[in-house]
Amino acid sequence: MRVFSLLVDKRMLYFKKEGEFMKKIYWIFYCFVFGILFFISGCENQISSEQSSLESSTVSYDFSKLIFEDKRVEFDGNFYSIDVEGEIPEGIRVVYRNGVFQVPDYCNIGVYEYNVDFYSEHTNEKVLSKRATLTIYSDDLYRGNSFTFAIIDEHQAAVTGYTGTEPDVIVPKVVNIDGITCFVTQLDNAFTGNNNITNITLNPQIKELGYEEFDGCKSLNNVYFDGTIEEWLNIDIKSRKSNPMCSGLMFHFKEDGQYVKATDLVIPEGITEIPSYAFYGFTCSTSVSLPSTLESIGHEAFASTFLTTVDIPNSVTNIDREAFSYCIYLNDIKLSNNLETIENGTFSYCIRLTSIEIPEKVTKINSSSFYDCRNLTKVILPSTIKYIEGF
C-alpha cells in the first residue's frame, strides 16, 4: 500500500508540472500571434501614409482662376461680404476660418477680416490659406459732438438736438450710434427756437421734418439743400413751421454740383403731386412753372410765397386748402379746366389779385376761398356752379 501511494503521488506531481508547462506554451503562442498582427497593422499604416504622402506630393491644384481679394465699399445701408469667386479647383473643399460654411456679411462702417482655408478632398489636408479685408467706409461720417441722435429704424436715425454754437450748420449725413451705422433721415425738433443759426445745409437723404422744426429760428438766412427739387418734394414736411423757409430768407437747390437760388421754381415733368407745405414761406420765389403731369397741389403748398403769376395745367384735378394763401404779390392766376371745387381759403389774403375766371367744371366754392382779396373786383362764374359758401 505504501508503494502504491508513492506511485500515485509521483504521477500527480508529473501531471501538475506538465499543466504549468502547457500554460507557458500557450502564453508564448498568444504573444507570437499578437506580435505578428501588430507588425502587419503597422506595415499597412506605413504603406497608407506613404501613399498619402505620395498622393499629396504628386497632386497639384490650379488656384490661378480663384478670386478672393480685398473689398472697399461706401456705406449705403446694404450688407456686403467677401466670398470665394472664380473657379475653385476640382477636389478642393472651402472652409472659412470661423468654422462655418456660410459667408458672414456686414453693413456697419468698419474693417472686417475674412480667412479661408482650402482642403484636399483626397487627403483632407490643408493645401492653401487666404486672407482678405472688407472695408465699409463713409466720407460723410459725422465725428463731432454737437448733435444728439436717436435710431428710428434699421440704419436710419433722427437728429434730436443741436448743442453747438456755430452759426453755419451742416446736418450730418451718416452717424455711428453704439456701433450701428445710420443715415440721418429725420429732424425731430432739433433746431426749434435756435436763434444762433444763420445758414443751414440739409442732405437729400432726409425724409421727414418734424413739427415746428424751424419755428423761432429768427436769425436763419440761407437754406442749402444738397439735392434737386424732385428730392425736396420727397420729404414729408409735417407743418408750416417744419419748413426752414418759415424763418429763412433764401433757399438754394443743388444743380450740376452748384447751388442755385430758388427764385424761379421749375417743377420737372413727371411730378404728379406737390405735397403739403413743400414751398411754404418761399419768399425768395417769384415764379413757378408747373408740369403737364401734375395732378394735385397740397395744403399750403405755395402759401406765403412771392409768386406773381400762376398757370395751373389742366392735368390738375385737386388744389387743397390754402394752397396759395398769403401770396400777397399774386396778381394773375389761370385755373385748371378740370377742377370741380375751390377749397377753403385757397386764395385767401391774395391782396393784389384783381380778377379770376372759375372753370366750367367747378360746382362748389367753399368758405373763405378768396377771403380778404381786397382788390378782387371781377369774378367770372360758370353756369355749372351750384354752391358758394362764401368768398
C-alpha positions in Angstrom: 0.0 0.0 0.0 2.8 2.4 0.8 4.5 1.6 -2.6 1.2 2.3 -4.4 0.7 5.5 -2.6 4.1 6.8 -3.6 3.5 5.9 -7.2 0.2 7.9 -7.2 1.8 11.0 -5.6 4.6 11.0 -8.2 2.2 10.8 -11.1 0.1 13.6 -9.8 3.2 15.7 -9.4 4.1 14.9 -13.0 0.7 16.0 -14.3 0.9 19.2 -12.3 4.2 20.1 -13.8 3.0 19.2 -17.2 0.0 21.6 -16.9 2.2 24.5 -16.0 4.4 23.8 -18.9 1.5 23.9 -21.3 0.3 27.2 -19.9 3.7 28.7 -20.7 3.5 27.2 -24.2 0.1 28.8 -24.8 1.2 32.2 -23.5 4.2 32.2 -25.8 1.9 31.3 -28.7 -0.5 34.1 -28.0 2.3 36.6 -27.8 3.7 35.4 -31.0 0.4 35.8 -32.9 -0.3 39.2 -31.4 3.2 40.4 -32.4 2.6 39.3 -36.0 -0.8 41.1 -36.1 0.7 44.3 -34.7 3.5 44.1 -37.2 1.1 43.7 -40.1 -1.0 46.6 -38.9 2.0 48.9 -38.7 3.1 48.0 -42.1 -0.4 48.8 -43.5 -0.4 52.2 -41.8 3.0 53.0 -43.1 2.0 52.0 -46.6 -1.1 54.1 -46.3 0.9 57.1 -45.0 3.4 56.7 -47.8 0.6 56.5 -50.3 -1.0 59.7 -48.9 2.3 61.5 -48.9 3.0 60.3 -52.4 -0.5 61.5 -53.5 -0.2 64.8 -51.7 3.2 65.4 -53.3 2.0 64.4 -56.8 -1.5 66.1 -56.9 -1.3 69.8 -57.7 -4.2 72.3 -57.9 -4.5 75.4 -60.1 -5.7 78.3 -58.0 -4.8 80.9 -60.6 -8.5 81.5 -61.6 -9.7 81.7 -58.0 -10.6 85.2 -56.7 -10.5 86.1 -53.0 -9.4 89.7 -52.5 -9.9 92.9 -50.5 -13.1 94.9 -51.0 -13.7 98.5 -50.1 -17.3 99.9 -50.3 -19.1 103.1 -49.3 -21.8 102.7 -46.7 -25.2 102.6 -48.3 -27.3 100.6 -45.8 -26.8 97.3 -47.7 -24.9 94.2 -46.5 -21.6 93.2 -48.0 -19.2 90.2 -47.8 -16.2 88.7 -49.4 -16.8 85.4 -51.0 -14.6 83.0 -52.9 -15.2 83.7 -56.6 -13.9 82.4 -59.9 -13.0 78.8 -60.5 -12.4 76.5 -57.5 -10.1 73.6 -58.4 -11.8 70.2 -58.6 -11.2 68.2 -55.4 -10.9 71.3 -53.2 -13.2 72.0 -50.2 -13.5 75.6 -49.0 -13.8 76.3 -45.2 -14.0 79.7 -43.6 -11.7 80.1 -40.6 -14.6 80.7 -38.2 -15.7 77.2 -38.9 -18.9 77.9 -40.8 -19.7 77.4 -44.4 -21.9 80.5 -44.8 -20.1 83.7 -45.6 -20.7 86.4 -42.9 -21.9 89.7 -44.2 -21.7 93.2 -42.6 -23.4 96.6 -43.0 -21.9 98.9 -40.4 -18.9 101.0 -41.0 -15.7 99.1 -40.1 -12.9 96.8 -41.2 -13.7 93.1 -41.3 -11.2 90.3 -41.9 -12.0 87.1 -43.8 -9.8 84.0 -43.6 -10.5 80.9 -45.7 -8.7 77.6 -46.0 -8.7 75.2 -48.9 -8.6 71.4 -48.2 -7.9 68.5 -50.4 -10.9 66.2 -50.5 -8.4 63.3 -51.3 -6.1 63.7 -48.3 -8.2 66.0 -46.1 -5.0 68.2 -45.8 -5.0 72.0 -46.0 -3.3 73.0 -49.2 -3.8 76.8 -49.2 -4.9 79.6 -46.9 -6.0 83.1 -48.0 -7.0 86.3 -46.2 -9.0 89.4 -47.4 -10.3 92.5 -45.8 -13.7 94.1 -46.2 -13.7 97.9 -45.5 -17.0 99.7 -45.2 -16.5 103.5 -45.1 -18.2 106.8 -45.4 -16.6 110.2 -46.2 -19.7 111.7 -44.7 -19.4 110.0 -41.3 -20.0 112.6 -38.5 -17.4 112.5 -35.8 -18.3 115.6 -33.8 -20.4 116.0 -30.6 -22.7 118.9 -31.4 -25.7 116.8 -32.3 -27.8 114.2 -30.5 -29.3 111.3 -32.3 -31.8 108.5 -32.0 -32.2 105.4 -34.0 -35.7 105.4 -35.6 -35.4 102.4 -37.9 -32.9 99.9 -39.3 -29.9 102.1 -40.2 -31.9 105.3 -40.0 -31.5 108.0 -37.4 -33.1 111.3 -36.4 -31.4 114.4 -35.2 -33.0 115.1 -31.8 -30.9 118.1 -30.7 -28.2 120.6 -31.5 -25.9 121.9 -28.8 -23.4 123.7 -31.0 -22.9 127.4 -31.1 -21.7 127.8 -34.7 -23.9 129.9 -37.0 -23.3 127.7 -40.0 -24.7 124.3 -39.5 -24.3 121.2 -41.7 -26.7 118.5 -40.8 -24.8 115.1 -40.7 -25.5 112.5 -43.4 -24.1 109.4 -41.7 -23.6 108.7 -38.0 -22.5 105.8 -35.8 -24.7 105.1 -32.8 -23.4 102.4 -30.5 -21.7 100.6 -33.3 -24.7 100.9 -35.7 -24.2 103.0 -38.8 -27.2 105.1 -39.8 -28.3 107.6 -42.4 -29.7 110.7 -40.9 -33.2 110.7 -42.4 -35.2 112.8 -40.0 -35.1 116.0 -38.0 -37.1 115.8 -34.7 -37.3 119.3 -33.3 -33.5 119.6 -33.2 -33.5 123.3 -34.1 -36.7 124.7 -32.6 -36.2 128.2 -31.2 -32.5 128.3 -32.1 -31.6 132.0 -32.6 -27.9 131.4 -33.4 -28.2 129.6 -36.8 -27.8 131.8 -39.8 -27.1 129.2 -42.5 -28.1 125.5 -42.6 -27.3 122.7 -45.0 -29.7 119.8 -45.4 -29.0 116.5 -47.1 -31.3 114.8 -49.6 -31.5 111.6 -47.5 -33.8 113.4 -45.1 -37.3 112.1 -45.4 -39.1 113.9 -42.6 -39.0 117.3 -41.0 -40.7 117.2 -37.6 -43.5 119.5 -36.3 -42.3 123.1 -35.7 -38.7 122.1 -36.6 -37.6 125.6 -37.5 -40.1 127.6 -35.5 -38.3 130.6 -33.9 -35.1 130.4 -35.9 -35.1 134.2 -36.2 -31.5 134.6 -37.5 -31.8 132.0 -40.3 -30.9 133.5 -43.7 -29.8 130.8 -46.1 -31.1 127.2 -46.5 -28.8 125.0 -48.7 -30.3 121.7 -49.9 -27.8 119.2 -51.3 -30.4 117.9 -53.7 -32.8 118.7 -56.5 -36.4 119.9 -56.5 -37.6 116.3 -57.0 -35.7 115.2 -53.9 -37.1 118.1 -51.9 -40.6 117.0 -52.9 -40.0 113.6 -51.4 -39.7 115.0 -47.9 -42.6 114.7 -45.5 -42.9 118.2 -44.1 -45.2 118.0 -41.1 -46.3 121.6 -40.8 -45.6 125.1 -42.0 -43.2 125.5 -39.1 -41.4 122.4 -40.2 -40.2 124.1 -43.4 -37.0 126.0 -42.8 -38.3 128.8 -45.1 -40.8 129.7 -42.4 -37.9 131.6 -41.0 -35.3 131.6 -43.8 -34.8 134.2 -46.4 -33.2 132.4 -49.3 -33.4 128.7 -50.4 -30.8 127.0 -52.6 -31.1 123.8 -54.6 -28.2 121.7 -56.0 -28.0 121.6 -59.8 -25.0 120.1 -61.6 -22.9 120.3 -58.4 -23.7 124.0 -57.9 -26.1 125.8 -55.5 -28.8 127.7 -57.4 -31.2 130.2 -55.8 -34.8 129.2 -55.8 -36.1 132.4 -57.3 -37.7 130.7 -60.3 -39.3 127.3 -59.4 -39.3 124.8 -62.2 -41.1 121.6 -61.3 -39.9 118.9 -63.7 -42.2 116.8 -65.9 -43.2 113.5 -64.3 -44.1 115.0 -60.9 -47.7 114.3 -60.1 -48.1 115.9 -56.7 -46.7 118.8 -54.8 -47.0 117.8 -51.1 -48.4 120.0 -48.3 -46.0 122.8 -47.2 -43.5 122.0 -49.9 -42.8 125.6 -50.7 -44.4 127.3 -47.8 -42.7 130.6 -47.0 -40.5 130.7 -50.1 -40.5 134.5 -50.2 -37.4 134.2 -52.5 -39.6 132.6 -55.2 -41.4 134.9 -57.7 -42.4 132.5 -60.4 -43.3 128.8 -60.8 -43.6 126.5 -63.8 -45.8 123.5 -63.3 -45.5 120.3 -65.3 -48.3 118.8 -67.5 -48.2 115.7 -65.4 -49.2 117.5 -62.2 -52.5 116.2 -60.7 -52.6 117.6 -57.1 -51.4 120.5 -55.1 -51.2 120.0 -51.3 -52.3 122.1 -48.3 -50.4 125.4 -48.1 -48.0 124.1 -50.8 -47.3 127.6 -52.1 -48.6 129.7 -49.2 -46.7 132.8 -48.2 -44.6 132.9 -51.4 -43.9 135.9 -53.5 -45.3 134.4 -56.7 -46.8 137.0 -59.1 -48.4 134.7 -61.7 -49.5 131.1 -61.7 -50.7 128.9 -64.6 -52.2 125.7 -63.3 -52.2 123.0 -66.0 -55.4 121.1 -66.9 -54.0 117.9 -65.5 -54.6 119.2 -62.0 -57.9 118.0 -60.5 -57.3 118.9 -56.9 -56.0 122.0 -55.1 -56.0 121.6 -51.3 -56.9 124.2 -48.7 -55.0 127.4 -48.5 -52.6 126.2 -51.2 -51.9 129.8 -52.4 -53.0 131.8 -49.3 -51.0 134.9 -48.3 -49.4 135.1 -51.8 -49.5 138.9 -51.4 -47.9 139.6 -54.8 -50.1 137.2 -56.8 -52.0 139.3 -59.4 -52.8 136.7 -62.2 -53.8 133.1 -62.0 -55.2 130.6 -64.5 -57.0 127.6 -63.0 -57.2 124.1 -64.4 -60.3 123.3 -66.5 -60.7 120.0 -64.6 -61.2 121.5 -61.2 -64.5 120.8 -59.6 -64.1 122.5 -56.2 -62.4 125.6 -54.9 -61.3 124.6 -51.4 -61.4 126.7 -48.2 -59.0 129.6 -48.2 -57.3 128.6 -51.4 -56.6 132.2 -52.4 -57.2 134.0 -49.1 -55.2 137.1 -48.5 -54.0 137.4 -52.1 -54.4 141.1 -51.8 -53.1 142.0 -55.3 -55.5 139.7 -57.1 -57.9 141.8 -59.2 -59.8 139.2 -61.3 -60.3 135.5 -61.8 -62.2 133.1 -64.0 -63.7 130.0 -62.5 -63.6 127.0 -64.9 -66.8 125.4 -66.2 -66.5 122.1 -64.2 -66.4 123.9 -60.9 -69.6 123.3 -58.9 -68.6 124.4 -55.5 -66.7 127.3 -53.9 -66.0 126.7 -50.2 -65.8 129.1 -47.4 -63.1 131.9 -47.4 -61.7 130.8 -50.8 -61.0 134.4 -51.6 -61.0 135.9 -48.1 -59.5 139.4 -47.9 -58.7 139.5 -51.6 -59.5 143.2 -51.1 -58.7 144.2 -54.7 -60.7 141.4 -56.4 -63.3 143.2 -58.4 -64.0 140.7 -61.2 -65.1 137.0 -60.8 -66.4 135.1 -63.8 -68.6 132.2 -62.6 -69.5 129.1 -64.7 -73.1 128.0 -65.4 -72.3 124.8 -63.6 -71.8 126.4 -60.2 -74.2 125.1 -57.6 -72.9 126.1 -54.2 -71.0 129.2 -53.0 -70.3 129.1 -49.3 -68.7 132.5 -49.3 -65.8 134.4 -50.7 
